[in-house]
């Protein structure tokens, strides 16, 4: 059943009497919804462990927030263009090589069409304009600095104090001007007051592609040149007509479902990712303040050595449901297959206006702390899954009869062949072994990928046959997010090495998740304290030149990789439908 109700005030897990709200907070502000003060349990309530970010949505923790206004819609091209022309008239910005910068500054605010073919902002040397009739679509091809500068400008129009210093880009949380939402404010608002139970999406648990602009959506704006954004508020439950919108699709009409959440906010899932104020830090939830958390003082370093702000809400471009789960966290580094150089054509933003911020205790960003993960103290770093170090006696061993002397995997067991799983054999298991589990993974430069997960293999088993089926319980893989073995199929040339590890367990595992939700991190966590011994086998594969040549020809021909029906659900990276991996 779809969940749809507008709520007044929700505190904790029940509907409570409305709190006293300052008189200024009761003012009507067109285009904004009043988000009442309250508390909620922030984080993932559905047992999802992110394959790229390693459980960054936990621990679930209580957060209390003061009241604030949030924009009902994402900021549009028309609104952002008005800011650019106003700032230009005041000589606050300048255009260099098609990019907009603060006058004399180096931070890029946004791209015009002259810099990116995906931008809807035109520049003729004298003024900015909206291109392609996309005035009411969310602005894209912006940077975090541009979103912050827009907030300052919007505040100036309303005679409100600026929250951002354009010299340092620090935010003053004790000023009642416009700013980007904190991560806590964004999730609280996106949940729309629904807390009993907590839902997967802003509008409920069901994935309804007529409510949001996700990759699964068949809406008529998903045609023509990218980006395939929809006008803000398009999914309002009405029958929309081509004569009103001039969309590029062939449909004359399109029936939408109502995508507004309980606070009346639109596009809190899908359409474009939304920049938030916070730096992204993987383990921030472990020490986040309970009252009005402002985010960490600095960010985790991504694989390119830089820190990035967070983004929330999912997008039109890729991922199952556009990665639009309400608790989903993402650094704005993970944008696509060419990170960090993927187009910014699926990032936008919306703004918030705090209520009586000057009367709050002084709020400062939280110093980054070290967090215990996997038994070791770790500083904040790139969100890559921890490398496990299970006990190994040396007497427990793993082998495969099909491997060549140099450890190379025959083509039959790869994506260039039949794509079936290889046979493996183990011996020397310790006394007391009650079950086995197996993981095959690869350490890519920016992440851990897993290709084969099996657990609750019977204690009597001494290995797995070729193309193993019906032995134990199969988990998902991170290559195509399907249940089963994903054969090595690297796009890049050169030798790749994969680690196949079998674990002898003191007891079978009791997992209540669906098999596809049992990721490498989930399985490692479930096995903690139950591993008696483990054995590892290194497997290597180098794709034949003919296979690489065929793919090079396909790329040279300008063909787009096919869209897969499933995708890595937290890192916004569109993957091919085949079992092909995307290793460098």
N, C-alpha and C positions, 0 to 999 in steps of 0.2 A: 504494500500500500504506500502510495506517495504521501509524504508529509507536507502539509501546507497549512500554516496558520500564522497570522501576524500576532506578535506578542508585545506586551507592554514592558515589563521588567522581569528578568529572571535572575535569581541569586542562588548560588549553589546548585541544587538539583530540583528545586521546587519553585512554583510561582509565588512570589512574595508581594507584600504591600509595597506600593511605589515609594521609593525613598524621596526625601526632600531634595529637590533640585533647585539650585540658585535661579533667581528670576531670569537672569540673562540666558540661562540654558533653556528656558521655555519659549524663547523667541522662535518664530517660524523663519527658517533659512531656506529659501528656494534651492532645490538641487541637493539638499543635505538631509540626512536622517539623524535624529538624536539617538545616540546609543547610550542607554542609561547606565549609571554606575552599577557595579555588581561583581560577582566572582564566578569563576569557572575552573574546571580541571583541564589545563592546557596540555595538548599532546595527543598521541595516537591511542585511541581506545579500542582498536580492532586488531591488534597483534601484528601489524605490518612492520617488517624490518627492511629498511631501504637497501637495495643492492649496492648503491654507490656511496651512500652517506653513512652506512653502518649504524643504524638505530639512533639517528639524531632527533627523533621525535619523542624520545623518552629521556628521563622518567616523566610520567604524567605528574603534574604538579599544580597546586592551587595558585591562582593568580587573582588579585583584586585590582579593579580598575575604576578610576573616576570617570565621570560622564564626559563624552566628547561627541562632536558631530563628525559624520563621515559622508563623503560624496556618494550620492546614490549611483552615479555612473563613473566610469573611467574618464579621465580628462580627454577631450576630443581634439581632433586636428584643428577645428575652428578656434577652440579656446587657446590652444598652445600657439597658434599662429597670431592671435591677438596679443599674446604676451610678447612674442618676438618683435612684432611691429612697434609695440609700445616701447620696449627696451631699446630698439634701434633708434627711435626718435629721440630718446634720452641719451644716446651714444653710450649705452651700457654694454652693448654686444657688438661683435664684428664677425664677418664671414671670411674664412680663409680656406681655400681649396674645397669649397662646398660644405665645410663644417662650421658650426656656430660656436663661438667662444665668448666668454666675458672679455670686454675690451682690455687688451694687454695681457690677458691670461692664457694659460695653456690647456686648462681643463675643457674637454669637448662637452658641449651641452646637448647638441643634437646634430643629426645629419640632414642635409637638404638633398633633393634629387640629384644635385650635381656631385654629391659624394657617394650616395647609395641609390641604386635603381629602385629600392623598395620604399624609400621615403615618400610620404605624401605632402611634404613641405617643399614648395618651389621658391626659388630665389632668382630674381631677374637683375640683380645688381642695385636695385633701389628699394624693393619691398618684398615681403614674404607673402605667399599665397598658398591656398590648399588646392592640391591637384586631384584630378580623376573623380571629382564629385564626391570625395570622401570626407566632407566636412563633419559629419556626425559619427564617424568611425573613431575608435580610440587612437591617439597619437602613438606612433611607433618610431623606431630608429632614434630613440633618445638615449641619454645616459643619466645616471643617477644625479649628476651635478645639474643637468637640465631640469630634472623634476624638482630638486631643491630650490633652484633659482626661480622656477615658476611659482612655488609656494610663497617665496618672499614677495614676488610681484603681485600675486593675488591679495596678499595681506595689505600691501600698500594701496591697492584699489579700494579696500574696505577700511582704510585708516587703522590697520592693526599692525602691531610690531612685528618685525622680521624675526624668524626663529633661527635662521642660518647665517653664520658668518661666511661670506664668500671668500675670505682669506684662508680660513682653516676648514670650512665646511662643517664645523661643529654645530650641533643643534642645542639651543637653549630651551629645555623642556619646561621652564618656568615662565614662558611667555605665551600669551593666548593669541598667537598668530597661526597661520596655516603652516602645516608641515606634513611630512609623510607619516603614515601610521607606524607605530612600533609593531614588532611582530606579534606581541600579545594583543594589542588593540585590533590588529587585522584579524587574527583568528577568532577573537571574541565576537567581533562584528559579523564575521562570515558565518558563524554558527547560528546567528539570528535568534539567539535566546533559547534554542533547543538544547537541553542538557539531560533530559531524562526520557529516553537514553541519548547518548552522544551519537551523532550521525557521521557517516562517511563523507557526505557532500553537503553543501549549504542548504540543499532542499530535501535532504533525506538520504536513505541508504541505496535507493535504486539509481542506476546510471541511465538517465533519460536524455538521449541526444537531441530531443526536440526542445530541451530546456536550456541548452548551452552550446556554444560554438566549439565543439570538440572535433578531433579528427574523424570520429564516427558519425558526426552530424551530416545529414544530406541537405543542409540548407542551401539555398540558391546563390549564396555569396562564395561558395567553395568552387569557384570556376574563374577562368581568366588569370591575369597576372597575379602573383603573390605580392603582398600578404593577403590571405583570405580572412580578413576580419569582418565582423558584422557591425552594423550601427549599434551604438550603446542602447540598451533597453529593447533590442529587437525581439528578444524572447519574453514576451509579455502575455502569452496566452491567446493572442489574437490571430485571426486569419490575415496574413500579410499579402500584399498584392504587388506584382511587378510594376504596375503603373504608378505606384506610390514611391517605390525605391529604386527602380531602374537597375536591378541586380543583373549580373552577367549570366546567371543560369537560365535554362530554358523554361523552367516552371513559370506559369502565370500566377499561381498562388502558392503559399506555403503556410501550413498550420503550425503555429508555435505552441508550446506549453509554457506556463508561467514559470519563469526562472528566477523570480525575486525571492529572496529569503525572508525570514520572519521579521526583519527590520526594514524590508522594502528595498534592499540593495540588489542591484542587477550585476550580472557578469562577475560574481565572486568565484566562479569556476569557469574556466575556458576563456575564449576570445584572446586576451593577452595576459601574460604574466604581469604582476603588479610589483613594482619596486617598493620595498619597505625601508624604514629608516635604519634598521639594525644592520651592523656587520654580521656576516655569517660566521658562526663558530659552532662546530659540530656538537660539543658537549655543554653548551650554555645552559641547557635545562637542568643540569646537575647543581647549579649554584645561582640560578636566576633569582633575583629578589621577588618576594611575593606581592609587593605593592607597586603598581605602576612600573613594571620592569622596563628600563630604557634601552636594553641591549648592551652587548659587550663594548668595551672601549676600543678594541681593535679586532681584526678578523683573522680567521684561519688562512694560511697560505695555500693557494691552489697549486696544481702541478706546474703552472707557469711562473710560480714564485711570487704571485701577487695576491692580495686580499680583495674580497668582493663583498658588496652589500647583498642582502637577501632579496628574494623575490617569492611571491606567493600567488596561488590561485589557478595555475595551469594555463593552457594556451590552445590556439587553433591548430597548431603545427604538428604536434607529435605526441606520442605516448598514449597508453590506454586511458581513456577519459581525459586526455590532454594533461595527464599528471595532476588532475584537479581535485584530489582528495583534500578535504578542508584542513587536515593537520599536516599536509605535505610541506616540508621545508626544502628550500633549494638556494644554494649560492648562485649568483648571477653569472658565475663562470660557466656552469653547465647549461649551454644553450643549444648545442647541436654537435654533429660529427666533427666539426672543425674548431672545437673549443681551443682557445678563447676567441677565435676570429670568426665565429659564426655570425651571420647577420642578426641585428637587433630588431628583426621585423616581427617579433612576437613578444616584445616587452613594452609595457606602458606603465601607468600609475594612476592612483586616485589620492585625494588629499583628506586630511582630517583637521578639525579645529577643536582643540581642547577647551574645556569649560573651566574658568577660574583657575588657570594654571599658576598665576602669580601667588595665589593663596596656598599652594601646596608646599610641603617641605622641599628643600632644594634637591633636585634630581640630577644625578651625574651618571654617565655610563659605568657599567660594572667592570672592574678590572678582570682581565682574563685569568682564569685559574687552571691549575693542573688537575686532572681528573683521573681516578683509578679506573682503568679499563683492562679487562683480561689479566688482572693480577699485577699490572705494572703501571707506574705513574707516567702519564703521557702529557706532554705539552700539546697545545692546539696546533694541528697541522692539517694537511690535505685530508679530505674525508675519504680515506681508503681503509677498507676493512683490515683489522689487525691480523697479522700472520700468526697462526696458532703454533704452540710448541707443546704438543701432546707427549706423554711419556713414551719412550722407546727403549726396549730392553736389548734389542739386537738379535734376539732369538726368534722374534715374530717377523716374518718376511712376506713380501708380496712380489709376484712375478707374472709374466704373460708369455704364453707360448708363441704368440704371433709377432713379438717384437724382434727386430733384427739385432745383430750384435752391437750396433751403435745406438740402440734404443729408439730407432726410427719406427714410427707407426705406419703400417701398410695403408695404401690409399683406400682400401676397402672400408676402413673404419673412419674415414674423413668425409667432409662435405664434397670432395672431388670424386668419391666412390659411392658405395652403397649407404654410407652414413650410419652404419650399425655399430653397436658398442663392442669393444674387443673382449675376448675372454681374459680373465685374471684368476690367479690361484694364490692362496695364502697357506702358510703353515707355521707351526710353533706358537699358536695362540695360548695365552696364559690360562691356568686353571681358574675356573669360576666364570669364564666367558658365557654370557647368556644371550648375546646378540651381537651383530656386526653392523657397522655403517660405513659408507664409502663416499668420498668427495673427490672429484677431479676438478682442479682449478688451474688458472694461469695468472701470473702476476704481470699485468700490463703496466706501463709506466705511470698511469694515473689512477688505476683501480685494480681490484681483484675481480676476475670473471670466473664463474663456475659453469661446468659443462655437464656434470653428471652427479646426481645425488641419489643415494639409496640408503634406507635405514630400516631397522628391524629385520635385517637379514637373519634367518634362523641360525642358532648356535651350531647346528650340525653341518652347516655349509662349509665347504673348503675352497670355495671360489665361485665365480660366475661364468656361465657359458657365453659363447658368442651370441650377440643380439639378445641379451638377457631380458626375459619377460616373466612376470609372475613370481619373482624372487624378491621378497621384502616389499617395501613401499617406496615408490619412486617419487622424488621431489622435483621441483622446478629447476630451470637453468636460467642464467642471466643473459644468455645470448639472444634467445627469442621469447623468453618468459613462457615457455611451454613446459608441460610435464614430460620428462624423459631425457634421454641422452642427446646432447648437442654436439655433433662431430666437429673437430677442428677444421677451420675453413678460413684462414686469415686472409684479409684483403692485401696485406703488405707482403713483400718478398722477404726471404730469409728464414732461418731456422727459428721455430718457436718451441718452447719447452713447457710441458704441462706436468703437474704433480698429481698423481693418483694416490690417495691415502685411504687405507682401511683401518678402522678403529674397532678394537675388541672392547665390548661394553659389559659392565657388571649387571646390567638389567636392560630389558627392552625400553624404548622411549614411549612416553604417553604424550602425544601431540594432538591437540584438538583442532589444529588448523587444517584447511584444505591443502592437499599435496602441493599445489602450485604456489602456496604461500610459504612452503618450507624452503627457505633460501639457505645459503651457506652459513650466514650469521645465525639464523634461527637454529639450525642443526648444531652448530658449535655450542651455542648457549644451552641447548637442551641436553647435550652430552657432558656438560661441565660436571665434574665430580663422579662421572660414571665410566671414564676411559681407563681401562686396565693397561692397555698397550696399544701401539699403533705401528704401522709399517708403511713405507712410502716407495713408490715406483716412479721414476722420471720417464716421461714419454716425450719424444720430439717428433716434429713434422715440418717438412719443407715442401711447400706446394710446387708441383711440376710447372715448368716454364709454359707449357701449353695452356694450363688453366689460368695462369696470370696473364698470358697474352690475350686470351679471350676476354677477360675482364677489362684489360686496358683498351681493347678495341671498342667494347661497349661504352666505356667512359668517354673515349674519343668521339664516339658518335653522338654524344650529348644526351644519352638516355638517362632518365632519372631512375634511381633504385626504387623497386616496388615498395609500397607501404605495407607494412606488416599489420595484421589484425591485433597483435599484442606487442607491447614494447616494454623496455625497462621503465618501471613506473615512477621513479623519482628524478632521475637525471633526464632533462629534456633532450634526448638524443634519438632521432628517428632511425629505426633499424630496418634492414631488409626483411622480407617475409621469409626468406630461406633461412637455413641454420647457419648462415655465414656470420662470422664474428667480425668485429671492427677493431682488431688490434692494429697499432701502428706497424 
